[in-house]
């Protein structure tokens, strides 16, 4: 921890965590994320923002925080000229990893620039790691503010929120990091579990993630995002029954009904075209066996 940060709060615990946050044109929301970071009861050794071609004030806003909080840094990456979700985000993340200064980190996280979370969020995450040496990655549950309500973005307990993925470095390196494809944040979880690790998201009032943008709407519109989601689950290797069940489940979320139909349409379109699929040895079979097991449990409960 730097002398300046120590003087600001000498009792603050610094954890060996490096956070990499790829951002592009997040000037309207980035302060929410930055304010959440600087208010944490435990502090990462480094938080590196990767400006991935912003055309607004994103870079300058982060720089203003960096001047006051030395654990926050920002670097620029060449502008590809457009927002590229999925693979582009992972490419920016990988660039950020190559720029980390504190290479002794034992944990690594990918963070979005449209999130906010309470001051005990990291403290709660590290309590989970301390209690389970086989825990690869962890997150809280995600909620989207809508007026006076909080709408949960549903993920099962075995999955981890892609908006703030916090990994044990050993596990992250064992799975080979993130894949530069749309469903990177599902592939990594199943890869971890296939290799014998555990993954977890959990609800705690002090470990809630607030997502200030409708999931899948950052590129053009949410309808395009749902079609992309369907193509992504085809690439990932979803079983057809699970893909249809997932689409039906997502019909309950905005955009109601049509969103789930577009996921199914995206999947079927990719299948019809025989689009490429993720081909890591044994992964697709592992994933589909797990999915069929989940469907069987659901049927037995009913």
N, C-alpha and C positions, 0 to 999 in steps of 0.2 A: 504494500500500500504506500502511496506517495506521501511525503511529508504534509503537503497541503491538505489532502483528504484526512490524514490523521488529525490535523489541527481542527478540521471541521467537526469531527466526531471521533475522538480518541478511543471510545469504547466499541466502535463498530467492528464486527467480525467480517473478515475477508475470506471468502471461500475460493478454492482453486478452480474457478469456473470462467471459461471464456465464452462470451455470447457474441454471435455473429448475426447481424440484422440487415438483410438485403432490403433496400427501400428504393422506391421510385415515385416521385410526385406525391409525397405524403405530407405536404406542408399543413394541410387542414387537420391532421390527426396526430402527427409525430410528437407533439408536445405531451399528449396523453401518455404515450409510451415512455418518453424521457422522464416525465415527472414520476411515473411509477417506478422506474429504475432507481432514481436518486433517493427515493423514500424507503427503499428496502431495509429491513432490519439486519440482513446480511448482504454484503456487497460482492459482486463478481470481481475477480482480479482484473478483468478487461471486458469492455463491451465495445465491439467494433461495428460501426454502421458502414455498410457498403452502399454508396450512392450509385445506383445503377442507371445513370443517365437522366436524372431529374431535370425538368425544365422550369420548376417552381423554386420556392425558397427552402426546400428540404435541407440542402447542404448547409446553408447559412444558419438555420435554426439549430441543427446538431452542433455546429461549430460553436455557437454561443453557449451551449451546455458544456461542451468539451473544455472551454476556457475556465469554467468554474469547477468542473468535476473531472479530474485527470484520468479516471478509469474509463471515461467515455472518449472514443476516438471516431473519426470518420475519414474514409478514403473514397476516392472517386474511381469508378470503373468506366471504360469507354461506352459511349451511348450507341446501342444497336439501332436506335430510332423508333422503338416501339416497346410496349410492355409485353413481356413473354412470360406467361404464368407457367408454373410447373418446372420445366427444364431450365428456363431462364433464371428463375429464382434460385435453383440449386447451383447453377453455374456461378451466379453472383456470390452465393454462400461459399462455394469452394474457393473462389478468389479471395474472399475474406479470411478463410482459414489459413491461406498461404501468407496473409499479412499479419497474423497474430504475433504480438511481441512477446507475450508471456508464455513461452512454449512449455512451461512446466505444468500447465493446466491438467487437472485430472477429470474434469467434466466439461462438456461442450454443449452449447444450445444454439438453436436457430430460432430467431424471434422476428415476428412481423412488426411493421411500423404503424399498425392501426389497432393496437391493443392497449388495454389498461388493466391493472391488477393491484390488489391491496399490498400494504407494506410488508406483510408476513409471507408473501407468496413463495419466495425463494427459501425462506426458513422452513416452510412446510414441505417443500420438495426435498430438501436435504435431510429432513427427518425420515422421509420414506427411504432414501438411499441408505441411511445409517442403519435402518431396521431390516434391510434385505440386501445382502451382498450379491445376489443374483438378479437384482433389478437393473435392467439395461436402460430404460427411459421411463419418464414419468411426466404427467401434467395434471393440472386441475381440470375441471369441467368448464366448457365454454358457453357463455350466454351473450346474446345480442340485445342491447338496449333498444326498446321501441316505445317511445313515449314514457309512461310511468311503469312499464313492464320490462321484465327480463325474459327473453325467449331463449330456451336452451337449444344449442346446436348439438343434436343427439350424436353421441359416440358411445359404444359399449365400453365396459370397464377395462377390457384387454387392449383397447386402442389408446393412442396418445394424441393429443391435439397438435395438428400440424402448425398452428399459429405460434406455439412456444414449445418446441421439442427440446427437452433437457436430457442429455445422454451421459452415462458413464463412459469415459473415453475408451476404456478397454473394449467395451461392447461395440461402440460406434466404429472403431477401427476393425473389429472382427467381422462386421457385416459389410465392410468396404464403403461405409458412408452412404450418402444418398444417391439415388439414381436420377439422372437428368431427364425425367419424364413427369407427366402430369400427376400420376399416382405415387410419387416418391414417398409420400407420407403414409401410405398403406403398405407399400413394399417393405419399408424398413422395419415396421413393427412385426410383420410376419417372418421376415428374415431373422430378426432377433429371436423370436420364439422357436423357429426351426432349429436354431443353433443352441437351444437350451437356456436362453435367457428369459426373464419375465418382463412384461411391459404393463403399464398401469395408468389409468386416469381415475381420479376419485373426486368426490365432492367434499369440500370443507368450506365453510363460510369465509375463511381467511385465505382460501386458495382458488378463488373464482377468477377466471379469465373473461374480460369483457371485450368482445369483438365488435368494433364500431363500423363494420361494413358487412352487408349480406354476403355470406359465404358463396364464392364462385362468381361474384359480380365485378371483380376488379378489372376485367378485360372486356370492354364493350358493354355487355349486359348479362344479366343472370341467365337468360335463355341460351345464349351461346355457351355460358359456363356449364349448364346442365348437359348440353350435348357433348361438350368436351369431357365432362365427368364420365359419361357413358363410354366414350372412346377410351378413356383412361382405364376403366375397370376391365375393358376387353384386353388392353395391353397388359394389365397386371395379371390377368389369368383367371378372372372370376368364372365360376361354374354358371351355366345359363340359368339354372333355377334360382341361384342366389342373386344373380344380376336382376332378374325380374322381381324377386322379392324385395331387393334393395330399392328399385324404382318405385314399387308400390308403397314401401315405407316412407319414401321421401315425398310422396304425394301430399302428406300432411303438413309439409313445410312450404313456405313461400318460394316460388310462385305455386300456389296450391294446384294439385292435380297435374297441370301441364309440366311442371318441373320434373316430376317423377316419370312422366311419359317421355320427356326428352332424354332422360338418362337411359331408359330402355331403348329408345330409338337410336341414340348414339352407339350403344353397345351392339345392337343388331346390325346397324350400318357398317360398323367396323368388322363384324363377323362376316357379313355378306361380301365385303371387299377383301377378306382374308388379310387384314392389316397385321403388321408384326406384333408379336407377343413377347413378354419378358421371358428369357430362356435360361435363367440360372438353373443349373441341374437340380432337379427334384423340387424346385420351388412351387411350380404350378400344381403338381400333385399334392404337395403338402397343403397348399392354400385351399384347393377344392375339397380335400378330405375334411379340413377344418370347417369349411362352409357347410358341407352336407351334414356334419355333426351338429352345427348350430341350428340348421333347419329341422333336424330330427328332434332336438331338445324343444324347439318351439312347438312342434306338432304334439309332442308328448304332454307339454304343459296344458295344451288346449283340450 
